[in-house]
Amino acid sequence: MTAAEPARATDPAVAAAPTAGRVVTCYSLFDAFMTRCGFTDLTDGMYEGDPDRPYEAAQARQAEALLDRAGVTRGSRLLDIGCGYGRVLRAARDRGAKGWGVTVSPEQVRRNAAAGLNVRLENYKHLGPEWDGQFDAVIANGSLEHFAQPEDAAAGRDDAIYRHLFSTVHRLLDPETAGARFVTTAIHFRRRPDPADLLRPPGAFRRDSEEFHFARVLSQGFGGWYPVRGQLERCAEGYFRLVDEEDGTEDYRLTSEACLAASRRRIHSARGVPIWLRAVPLMLRRPVQAARLYRCVFGSESWNWQFRGAPAPTVLLRQTWERVG
Ligand SMILES: C[S@@+](CC[C@H](N)C(=O)[O-])C[C@H]1O[C@@H](n2cnc3c(N)ncnc32)[C@H](O)[C@@H]1O
């Protein structure tokens, strides 16, 4: 491998792996509950030191900042990997850019289509050569946390998955676009847990332990795994270099606390009854994950636990990557 010619070899098993069912189910449940509580943003807002900034304003600010970092302007072609309900795509459209989104959630595809956004039901790992060179910028805002699962980490596959991610985004970007950017926001472990522990039932651990909370969030509720600081940079070698990094952990804490308080008020009140009733068919189809997600979010508050304390157990990093090679 030379500096001008990055390694293209990535593990073919990564590209062939099916989408994790619990990630898809988690977003079906989110769609049933969170969107009906008024939440269609699924990542951190940006408060910039102002904890009183309204939730919506913080979310809007984050979308604009990510687009700025990705260099998205009028006419840019943007791919949003894991686009959720399309907040970033809408902000890109408002700039006169052309946006495409991919998500593994059928419910999100339906809502985005109704909003006139160009969103496909695709796992980015399966994007074929027809996508190559089509974009000036790529954003993955809060989706990277789902790309590896605890089982992958236990099998030593997390590096291969992140390397495959960077190689995929590298080929999706137009080689003619000077300084093409890939912008990510991703939760990182402050200290990498033993993935084998996360595959055990959370009840095997003390209720206040990292293993308990991470098992609830990553193995049971949401489905995912986090990198540690420096891991993505190592896996990006030959494809991207890191040009900017920001710690958004406190922002994610503020976002998650606002979201938990408002959704708890809503679904635990009389106004929540229609939400529960409409969710019954889904909960009957997915009773185990529905119960696990509920316990994780509202019971042990394991999602919010991740950002509480000093230092918090996780770090949210907003990173900007520039294509090399
Ligand atoms: C936490 S949400 C973030 C959504 C959105 N970016 C936002 O800011 O609100 C994670 C998103 O990643 C998507 N996702 C997870 N794994 C994916 C994959 N392998 N390929 C494409 N999308 C994926 C989910 O469907 C969901 O839309």
The ligand as a Gaussian input file, in Angstrom:
#p B3LYP/6-31G(d) Opt

LIG

0 1
 C      -29.918000       7.449000      16.537000
 S      -30.702000       7.409000      14.986000
 C      -30.111000       8.923000      14.306000
 C      -31.063000       9.458000      13.280000
 C      -30.725000      10.811000      12.674000
 N      -29.392000      10.840000      12.124000
 C      -30.952000      11.941000      13.635000
 O      -30.027000      12.713000      13.842000
 O      -32.044000      12.075000      14.189000
 C      -29.832000       6.162000      14.099000
 C      -30.239000       6.003000      12.647000
 O      -29.332000       5.087000      12.020000
 C      -30.055000       4.202000      11.184000
 N      -29.212000       3.020000      10.968000
 C      -28.761000       2.143000      11.898000
 N      -27.988000       1.206000      11.310000
 C      -27.942000       1.521000       9.976000
 C      -27.305000       0.940000       8.844000
 N      -26.550000      -0.153000       8.960000
 N      -27.485000       1.505000       7.623000
 C      -28.254000       2.624000       7.496000
 N      -28.877000       3.214000       8.537000
 C      -28.715000       2.673000       9.758000
 C      -31.365000       3.997000      11.917000
 O      -32.366000       3.497000      11.072000
 C      -31.627000       5.432000      12.383000
 O      -32.216000       6.165000      11.346000

